Amino acid sequence: MTLRGALFLLPAVLLAAAGCERQPDDSDRPETSREFPRAHRPVSETGRSNVSSERIRDDRREATTVMDIAQIKPGMTVADIGAGEGYYTIRLASRVGRGGRVLAQDINQETVRKLGDRVERERLDNVSIKLGEPDDPKLPANSFDRIFLVHMYHEVSEPYAFLWRLRPALRKGGKVIVVDVDRPTDQHGISPRLLFCEFAQVGFRLVEFGRKPELAGYYAQFEASGERPAPRDIVPCRHSEATEGSATADSSALDKGR
């Protein structure tokens, strides 16, 4: 090969090498998530949240407080995502009444089976059970007045795919309710600032936030705002940047959302 030919080929070789370097290794992610950006944060193990017993939670009026803030009324249709043993499912079913509906969802087959047994045992005719996927809650479109994510969002390993697929399930005026704890995401919690950032990237607006002793943590409420972005247009939140100053970000984030 002549020197001139080698020089002609060199730019193409360099471009090909650069293209290879730019390709991220997504082999550890579900194929259904790879069009979405990777979350730059650790994730807690599922099913290890150590949430206190139902009696203790009732004694401090946790579910009652959350349902009151969320304005859960008879006749509503709500979803309890990551329902676990059904603490919220059972109480939501009572609050929405016979004219309402509750969809309880979890990604663990055994958990779903046990929850189904409890629903049958307690004869909750207004509750349905569904198996979801880690990156897709599998919710029917335009179906829910409220969607609850209680002490589970920090376990979602693909938050952008998960929230993007959850959003169409909201009815007009519907809200997503998050209850969590302000601590690192690998310690069964998430800082409010990081939570706000991840929801905002998928087109949600914060409409209410508060810390309450009844919750042993915080409450955040979001609504869909604007168009749902294309997966390629979602900009991932940087964990270090989004968690700095989370305690002081609460009121300012809410102000921006209003």
N, C-alpha and C positions, 0 to 999 in steps of 0.2 A: 504493500500500500504506500502511495506517495505521501509526503508530508502534507501536501495540500488536502488530500482525501482524509487524512487523519484529523486535521484541524476542522474539516467540515463535519465530521461525525462527532467530535468532542462535545459540542453544545447539546446534541440530542441525548448523548449518554448521560451528561450531567443532569439534564432535565428529568430523565427517566429515574435516575438515582434519587433526585430530590423528591419526585412524586412518591417513590417507595417509602422514603423517610416520613412523609407527611401522613401516610395511612396509619390510623390508630389501630392497635390490636384490640379488637372487640370480641375475641374468641371466648372470653369469660362471661359475655352478656347474652341474654336471650336474643334470638334472631329478630323477634318482634319488637325489640327495643333499639336496634342499631341505627335506625334513622334519626333517633333522638340523641341529644348530647348526653354524655356520661355525667352523673352527679359527682361533684368534687367534694365528697364528704363520706365519712365512714357510716356504717349501718349497724343497728342493733340486731341481735339474734331474735328471730321470731319466737313468740311464745314464752319469753323469759322476762317479761316486764315487771313481775312481782307486784302487780296491782293488788291493793289490799282487798280483804274479803268483802262480799256484798253487804254484810251487816254493818261493817265499819263505814263503808261508803254511804249507806243509807243513814247511819247515825249522824253523819256530817252533811246530809242532804245533797249529795253530789248530783245525782241524776235529776232530782227535782229542780235544783238551781240551774243546771244546764238547759233543761227543757223549758224552764220559765224564760230564761234569756233568749232562747231560740224561738220563743213564742209558738210552741207546739200546741196545736188545737185539735179538737175532734174533727175527723174527716180528712186530715192531712195524709199524704203518702210520703213516707220517709225511708231512708236506707241506712242501715247500720253496717259499715264496712269494717272488716276485722272484728266481727262480733264476738269471737271467742266463746265463752260460756254463756253469753246472752244477758249480761247484766243490763245493758241499755235496751236490748231487744225487748225484753219482758216489760220494762217500764214504759217504753215508747208505745208498745201495743196497747197498754192500759190507757195511756194518754190520748191516742188518736181514736180509740174506740172502735166499735163495729163498723162504722162508716169509713174508717181509715185503713191504711195498709202499711205494713212494715216489711221491708226486704232485708233479711239478715244474711250477710255474705262473709265468707272466710276463705282463705286459700288452702287450708289444711283439711283433707278429706275426713279424718277422724274427728276433728273439731266440729265439722259440719254435721256429721252423723250424730254426735252427742247432743248438739244443739237441736237437731231435728227431733230427737227423743224427748228433750225437755219441752219443746213446743207442743208436741203431741200430749205429753203427760199433763201439761197445764192447760190444754185445750184452747190454744190461741189460734182461732180460726182466721184471724186477720194477719197472720205472719207467714211469709214464704221464706224458704232457705235456698241459697245459691252458692255454688262453688265458683270462686274467682281465680284470676291469675295474678302473679306478683306485679305485672306491669299493666294489668287491665282488670278493672273491677267488674266488667261484663254487665253493665247496667243498661236497661232499655232506654232509648232516647226519649227526652221530653216527658219524664215520668215522675220526678220527685220534687217536693216542696223543700225538703231538707235532706242533706246527706251528712252523716256523722262519721268523723274519723277520730275516735277516742283512744288515746294512748297507743296508737299504732303507726302514725305517719312516719316516725323515726325508723320504722322497720322496712319502709318502702325503698327498695334498692334502685328503682328506676322511677323517680318522682315525676320527671317531665312526661314520660310516656303514660304513666298512671293518671296524672291530672289531666292531660290532654284528652284521654279517652273517657275520663269521668265527666268532663264539662258538659257534653251534649245531653247528659241524663237529667240535668236541671230543667225544671219548668221555668217559664217566665216569672221572675221575682224569686226564684229558688236560691237557697243559701247552702254553703258548705260550712259545717261546724267542726272545728278542731279543738280538742282538749289535749294538752300535753304539759310537759315539765321543762323548765328552762335549765337544761344541762346538755352536755355533748351528745351527739347523735349515736355514738356507740355505747352510751350509758342510759339508754332508754329515755331520751328526751330530745329536744331541739330548741335552739335559741329562737326567740320570736323574730329576730331580724332575718335569720336564715329562712325561716318559714315564710315570712312576708315576701322575701326575694323570690323563692321558688314558685310560689303561687302567682306572683306578678309576671313572671316570665311566660306563663301559659295563659295569661289574660284574665286573671282574677283581681278584684279590688277588695282591699280590706275595709269592712264596714263597721266592725265592732271588735274591741279587744279589752280584756281585763284580767287582773290577777285576783283570785278569790280563795280564802281559806277553805271554803267548802270543797274546792277542786284539788287542793294540795298542788296547785299548778296554775295554768292560765287557760283562758277561753279566747278563741279567735273565730271570727265569722267573715266569710268571703262571699262575693257574688261575681258572676261573670261580667266582664266589661269589655266592650269592643269586639272585634273579630278574633276568633281563635287563630293563633299564629301557625304558620306551616312549621313542621318539626325542624326543618333546616334553619329556620329563623330564630329559634329559641337559643338564648345566650345563657349558658350555665352559670350559676352563682358560685363565686369562689368562697370556699368554706372559711378561710382565714379572714377575708374581708367582710363577709356577711355576719360573722359572729362577734366582731369587735364592737364593743359599746352597745350590746343588745339591750341592756337594762335601760339605757337612756333613749333607745330608738322607738320605744313603744308608742308614746304619744305623738311623736313627729310622724311616724308611719301612718297612724290613724288619721292625722290631720290631712296628709297627702291623699289618703283614700277617699275622703269626703268630698 
